[in-house]
């Protein structure tokens, strides 16, 4: 081979390597050691810091059997605190999704349970956090004891009045989804018809996101019933009143959907969408910046069609873009790495421990459980041990931003966080409550951010208040309080 030909070959190989995502660092199964290998009939998982000690705690909901509250003791070790957390928090019924949110703006995380029923439908429950990690049932006082087979619930401030409202996605014949507006005094009012979001499909998830970049959160409802599916709905927020526009905006996915997750997969400043379908192929949609979507599912290489449930976006390898983990109910789970342009390659077979290949996965969630800066993975399995997989990325190329609302809702759900380097946007996150399938991740904006650079962080709270921080170094957690 000539010298010139050899140089060309080396160049081609280098280009090929650059075109493919690097493998993520090894995930290690620490489920038993961490104390969270719950082997109930797992359905949902919700992460939040319930006792304000700087560590993310975990609530696991089981569809039949005792729910569990695990308090983080540090270094990713958890303690089962269910028995001492308050009467009724274990709820040994049929809990589907559960969601944390500071509905009373008192600085701690309250908990709402979305319940179904085996023989008869059980009422949903709201537990107020007492500030010490214990909870009190306040369902009756709040007026949110819906008895309608709720598959999932989500908190959002849809009217931007500074407190969290509540949406229930309901399942079954004749069921209508319900929106509760927060009255600001610890009680809620049914605002479903006034707002125009009473979808009567068989709904599994309601996921909030500002898809059209106008400063208020819109609502995407994932629907489906056996065998053919049912179109999903997109309710566009027009100042607290909604109009259904899924078909017009390209996201009326017709398959039997179970989960959905929003994220800026191409770092262009808007929220794209992945829909996980139980029957029919999963679908990826890119946003044009104005809330209109194009289906680009072909961008996911090595995808498995069907049986999809729990999707999660997160930058697990700290290369500056969002990767995708997807839990499957009957096939092996998938891990797709992003090449930086919104193209994904399935690399799950390189790490069989993350596939959970012989069990039925439900919820999945990414969270930094050991506070080392990288995203660990929790997988809820049906009738088998749940898995906590520790991420060994272990570098300083990350940045976490935690927000505290004052004029806005205290959790800052709906806030946007942008990361810039050299004047160019390199990442955007929106703070949210429930996501994926019956899952909630910590309300912390996490970025992969190469160490050694200076960054600018721009935060826009739901109230419109903007905070800019310059000369920010990677490898730290920032807390930004709304002025």
C-alpha positions in Angstrom: 0.0 0.0 0.0 1.3 3.4 -0.9 1.9 6.1 1.7 -0.9 8.2 0.2 -3.4 5.3 0.2 -2.5 4.5 3.8 -3.2 8.2 4.8 -6.5 8.1 3.0 -7.5 4.8 4.9 -6.5 6.3 8.2 -8.6 9.4 7.5 -11.6 7.3 6.5 -11.3 5.2 9.7 -11.0 8.3 11.8 -14.1 9.8 10.2 -16.0 6.7 10.8 -15.1 6.7 14.4 -16.2 10.3 14.8 -19.5 9.6 13.2 -20.4 6.9 15.7 -21.2 7.7 19.4 -18.6 6.5 21.9 -19.7 3.8 24.2 -21.0 4.9 27.6 -19.0 4.0 30.7 -20.0 0.8 32.4 -23.2 0.7 34.5 -22.9 -1.4 37.6 -25.9 -3.2 39.2 -26.0 -2.1 42.9 -29.7 -2.8 43.5 -29.3 -5.1 46.5 -26.4 -3.2 48.1 -28.3 0.1 47.7 -31.4 -1.4 49.3 -33.9 -0.7 46.5 -34.2 -4.1 44.8 -38.0 -4.1 45.5 -39.5 -7.2 43.9 -43.2 -6.2 44.1 -45.5 -5.8 41.1 -43.7 -2.6 40.2 -45.3 0.1 38.1 -43.9 3.5 38.9 -40.9 5.4 40.3 -40.7 9.0 41.5 -37.5 10.8 42.6 -37.4 13.9 44.9 -35.6 15.2 47.9 -38.3 14.7 50.4 -36.4 15.7 53.6 -34.3 18.5 52.0 -30.9 17.0 52.8 -29.5 17.4 49.3 -30.0 13.7 48.4 -32.7 12.4 46.0 -35.1 9.9 47.6 -37.3 7.4 45.9 -40.9 6.3 46.0 -41.9 3.1 44.3 -45.5 2.4 43.4 -46.7 -1.2 43.1 -49.8 -2.4 41.3 -50.9 -4.7 44.1 -48.7 -4.9 47.2 -47.0 -2.3 49.4 -45.6 0.9 48.0 -42.2 1.9 49.3 -40.5 5.1 50.3 -36.7 4.8 50.2 -34.7 7.6 51.9 -31.2 8.2 50.5 -28.6 7.9 53.2 -25.7 9.1 51.1 -23.4 7.5 48.5 -26.4 5.9 46.9 -27.5 3.8 49.8 -31.2 3.9 50.7 -33.2 3.1 53.8 -36.8 1.8 53.6 -38.7 4.4 55.6 -42.2 3.4 54.6 -43.3 2.3 58.0 -42.4 5.6 59.7 -43.3 8.0 56.9 -47.0 8.3 57.8 -50.2 6.4 57.8 -51.4 5.3 54.4 -48.2 6.1 52.5 -47.6 2.4 51.9 -51.1 2.0 50.3 -51.2 -1.7 49.5 -53.7 -1.3 46.7 -53.3 -0.7 43.0 -51.1 2.4 42.6 -50.0 3.1 39.1 -48.0 6.4 38.8 -47.0 8.6 41.6 -45.7 12.2 41.5 -44.0 14.6 43.8 -44.8 18.4 43.8 -44.8 21.2 46.3 -48.4 22.1 45.8 -48.6 24.4 48.9 -45.3 26.2 48.2 -44.0 25.5 51.7 -40.6 24.2 50.6 -41.0 20.4 50.8 -42.2 17.8 48.4 -45.8 16.5 48.7 -46.9 13.3 47.0 -49.9 12.3 44.9 -50.8 8.7 44.2 -52.7 7.7 41.0 -54.7 4.6 41.9 -56.6 2.0 40.0 -58.3 -1.1 41.5 -58.5 -4.9 41.2 -62.1 -5.4 42.1 -63.3 -1.8 42.4 -61.7 1.5 41.6 -59.8 3.1 44.5 -59.6 6.8 45.2 -56.4 8.8 44.4 -54.5 10.1 47.5 -52.7 13.4 48.3 -50.1 13.4 51.1 -48.7 16.6 52.5 -45.1 16.6 53.5 -44.7 17.7 57.1 -41.2 19.0 56.6 -39.5 16.2 58.4 -39.9 13.4 55.8 -43.2 12.3 57.2 -46.5 12.7 55.4 -50.2 13.4 56.2 -53.2 12.4 54.1 -55.0 15.6 53.0 -57.0 14.2 50.2 -60.4 15.1 51.5 -59.4 18.7 52.4 -57.8 19.2 49.0 -60.7 17.8 47.1 -58.6 15.6 44.8 -59.7 12.1 45.8 -60.7 11.1 42.2 -62.1 7.6 41.9 -61.7 6.9 38.2 -58.8 4.5 37.6 -56.1 7.0 37.1 -53.0 5.6 35.4 -50.7 8.6 36.0 -50.8 12.1 37.4 -48.6 15.1 36.8 -48.1 18.5 38.4 -47.7 21.7 36.3 -48.6 25.4 36.7 -50.7 25.6 33.6 -52.0 29.1 34.3 -48.7 30.6 35.6 -50.3 31.8 38.8 -47.5 30.6 41.0 -48.9 27.3 42.3 -49.0 23.7 41.0 -52.1 22.3 39.3 -52.7 18.6 38.8 -53.7 16.5 35.8 -55.0 13.0 36.0 -54.8 10.6 33.0 -57.6 8.2 33.3 -58.1 4.8 31.7 -61.2 2.8 30.8 -64.5 2.9 29.1 -66.1 6.4 29.5 -63.3 7.8 31.6 -62.4 11.4 31.2 -59.1 13.0 32.1 -59.3 15.6 34.9 -57.5 18.9 35.5 -57.5 20.3 39.0 -56.7 24.0 39.4 -54.9 24.9 42.6 -56.8 27.6 44.5 -53.7 28.6 46.5 -55.2 27.7 49.8 -54.6 24.0 49.9 -57.7 23.1 47.9 -58.3 22.4 44.2 -61.2 23.0 41.8 -62.1 20.8 38.8 -61.2 23.0 35.8 -61.3 20.3 33.1 -64.2 21.6 31.0 -63.2 25.3 31.4 -59.7 24.5 30.2 -60.8 22.1 27.5 -58.5 19.1 28.3 -61.1 16.5 29.2 -59.8 13.8 26.8 -62.1 10.7 26.9 -59.6 8.3 25.3 -57.9 5.5 27.2 -55.1 7.6 28.6 -51.9 6.4 30.2 -49.7 9.5 30.6 -50.1 13.3 30.6 -46.8 15.0 30.0 -46.3 18.8 30.1 -43.9 20.7 27.9 -43.7 24.2 26.3 -43.7 22.8 22.7 -44.2 26.2 21.0 -41.8 28.2 23.0 -44.4 30.8 24.1 -43.8 30.7 27.8 -46.6 28.4 29.0 -46.7 24.6 29.2 -48.7 22.6 26.8 -50.0 19.1 27.4 -49.4 15.8 25.6 -51.6 12.9 26.4 -50.6 9.4 25.5 -53.5 7.1 24.5 -54.1 3.5 23.5 -56.3 0.5 23.8 -56.0 -3.0 22.4 -55.5 -3.9 19.6 -55.2 -1.0 17.2 -54.2 1.9 19.3 -55.7 5.4 19.7 -54.4 8.8 18.6 -52.5 10.8 21.1 -53.6 14.3 21.9 -51.7 17.6 22.0 -53.4 20.4 23.9 -51.9 23.8 23.1 -52.0 26.3 26.0 -53.6 29.7 25.1 -53.2 31.4 28.4 -55.0 28.7 30.5 -57.4 27.6 27.9 -56.4 24.8 25.6 -57.0 23.7 22.0 -56.4 20.2 20.8 -53.9 20.3 17.8 -52.1 16.9 17.7 -53.0 16.2 14.1 -52.3 19.7 12.8 -48.9 19.6 14.5 -47.9 16.1 13.5 -47.9 14.2 16.7 -51.3 12.3 16.7 -49.4 9.1 17.0 -52.0 6.4 16.1 -50.4 3.4 17.9 -51.1 2.0 21.3 -48.9 4.4 23.3 -47.8 4.1 26.9 -45.0 6.6 27.5 -43.6 9.9 26.1 -40.6 12.0 26.9 -39.7 15.5 25.7 -36.1 16.7 25.3 -33.9 18.9 23.0 -32.1 16.1 21.2 -30.4 18.4 18.6 -29.5 21.3 20.9 -31.5 23.8 18.8 -33.5 25.3 21.7 -36.8 23.5 21.3 -38.3 20.3 22.8 -38.5 17.2 20.6 -40.6 14.1 21.4 -40.1 10.4 21.7 -43.3 8.2 22.0 -43.0 4.7 23.4 -45.6 2.3 21.9 -46.8 -1.0 23.2 -48.4 -2.0 19.9 -46.8 -0.5 16.8 -43.3 1.0 16.4 -41.9 3.7 18.7 -41.7 7.1 17.1 -39.3 10.1 17.3 -40.5 13.6 16.4 -38.4 16.7 15.9 -39.7 20.2 16.7 -39.3 23.1 14.2 -39.2 25.6 17.1 -42.8 26.6 16.7 -44.4 23.5 18.0 -44.8 21.6 14.7 -43.2 18.2 14.5 -41.8 16.0 11.8 -41.5 12.2 12.3 -37.9 11.1 12.1 -38.0 7.6 13.6 -35.5 6.4 11.1 -32.9 8.3 13.0 -32.9 5.5 15.7 -30.7 2.7 14.5 -31.2 -0.7 16.0 -34.7 0.1 17.4 -37.0 -2.6 18.6 -40.6 -2.2 17.6 -43.4 -2.9 20.0 -43.8 -3.5 23.7 -42.3 -0.2 24.6 -43.1 1.4 27.9 -40.7 3.6 29.9 -38.5 6.1 28.0 -36.0 8.5 29.6 -33.7 11.2 28.1 -30.4 12.2 29.7 -26.8 12.9 28.8 -25.4 9.7 30.3 -21.9 10.0 28.7 -21.4 13.7 29.2 -20.7 14.5 25.6 -23.2 17.4 25.5 -26.3 15.7 24.0 -29.3 13.8 25.2 -29.2 10.0 25.1 -32.3 7.7 25.3 -33.0 4.7 27.5 -36.2 2.8 26.8 -37.8 0.1 28.8 -39.6 -2.7 27.0 -42.3 -4.8 28.5 -41.5 -8.0 26.6 -38.2 -7.4 24.8 -34.8 -6.4 26.2 -34.5 -2.7 27.2 -32.6 -0.4 24.9 -29.9 2.3 25.3 -29.5 4.7 22.4 -26.5 7.1 22.2 -26.9 10.4 20.5 -24.3 11.5 17.9 -24.8 15.1 18.7 -27.2 15.8 15.8 -30.2 13.9 17.0 -29.2 10.5 15.5 -29.2 7.5 17.8 -27.5 4.1 17.8 -28.6 1.2 20.1 -25.6 0.0 22.2 -27.5 -2.0 24.8 -26.0 -5.2 23.7 -22.6 -3.9 24.9 -23.9 -3.9 28.5 -26.3 -6.8 29.0 -26.9 -5.8 32.6 -29.0 -2.8 31.5 -31.2 -4.8 29.2 -33.3 -6.6 31.9 -34.0 -9.1 29.1 -35.9 -11.7 31.0 -38.4 -9.4 32.8 -41.1 -7.0 32.0 -39.9 -3.4 32.6 -42.4 -0.6 33.5 -41.1 2.8 34.6 -37.5 3.9 34.1 -35.8 7.1 35.5 -32.4 8.7 35.4 -31.1 10.3 38.6 -27.8 11.1 40.2 -28.4 9.0 43.3 -24.8 9.3 44.7 -24.2 12.9 43.9 -21.1 12.3 41.8 -22.4 14.3 38.8 -23.5 11.5 36.4 -26.9 10.0 35.8 -27.6 6.7 37.3 -30.5 4.5 36.1 -33.4 3.0 38.0 -35.6 0.4 36.3 -38.9 -0.8 37.7 -39.7 -4.4 36.8 -43.0 -6.4 37.1 -42.8 -9.2 39.6 -39.0 -9.2 39.6 -36.3 -7.1 41.4 -36.1 -3.5 40.4 -32.6 -2.5 39.2 -30.4 0.4 40.3 -27.6 0.7 37.9 -24.8 3.0 38.9 -23.1 5.1 36.2 -19.3 5.0 36.3 -18.8 8.0 34.1 -17.0 9.6 37.1 -15.6 12.8 35.5 -16.0 16.5 36.1 -17.7 17.2 32.8 -21.1 18.0 34.1 -23.2 20.8 35.5 -26.4 20.6 37.6 -28.8 23.5 38.1 -31.5 23.4 40.8 -34.1 26.1 40.7 -36.2 27.7 43.5 -39.3 29.7 42.4 -40.6 32.6 44.5 -43.1 34.4 42.2 -43.3 31.1 40.1 -44.2 27.8 41.7 -41.5 26.8 44.1 -40.5 23.7 42.2 -40.1 25.9 39.1 -41.8 23.3 37.0 -42.0 24.8 33.5 -38.8 26.8 33.8 -36.1 26.7 31.0 -32.4 26.4 31.7 -30.0 27.1 28.9 -26.3 26.4 28.8 -24.0 28.5 26.6 -20.3 28.2 25.8 -18.4 31.0 23.9 -21.8 32.6 23.3 -23.3 29.6 21.6 -26.1 27.5 23.1 -24.9 24.0 23.9 -27.9 22.7 25.8 -31.4 23.4 27.0 -33.5 21.7 29.7 -37.0 22.2 30.9 -37.9 21.4 34.5 -40.8 19.0 34.7 -42.7 16.6 37.0 -43.9 13.3 35.6 -42.4 11.9 32.4 -41.9 8.7 30.4 -44.2 6.1 31.8 -45.3 6.4 35.4 -42.0 8.0 36.2 -40.6 11.2 37.7 -36.9 12.3 37.7 -35.4 14.8 40.0 -36.3 18.5 39.3 -32.7 19.3 38.5 -31.4 20.4 35.1 -28.4 18.1 34.3 -25.9 18.9 31.5 -22.9 17.1 30.2 -20.4 20.0 30.1 -16.7 19.4 29.3 -14.5 20.5 32.2 -12.0 23.4 31.7 -14.5 25.8 30.0 -16.4 28.8 31.3 -20.1 28.6 30.8 -23.1 30.9 30.9 -26.3 29.7 32.5 -29.5 31.4 31.5 -32.7 30.6 33.5 -36.2 31.7 32.5 -38.8 31.1 35.3 -42.4 30.5 34.4 -43.2 34.1 35.6 -40.8 35.4 32.9 -38.1 36.3 35.4 -34.7 35.8 33.8 -31.5 35.1 35.7 -28.0 35.0 34.0 -24.9 33.6 35.6 -21.5 34.0 33.8 -18.1 32.4 34.2 -19.6 29.1 35.5 -17.3 26.2 35.9 -18.3 22.6 35.3 -18.4 19.9 38.0 -20.8 21.7 40.4 -24.4 22.0 41.5 -25.8 25.5 41.2 -28.9 26.7 43.0 -30.7 29.6 41.4 -33.4 31.4 43.3 -35.9 33.5 41.4 -35.4 37.2 42.2 
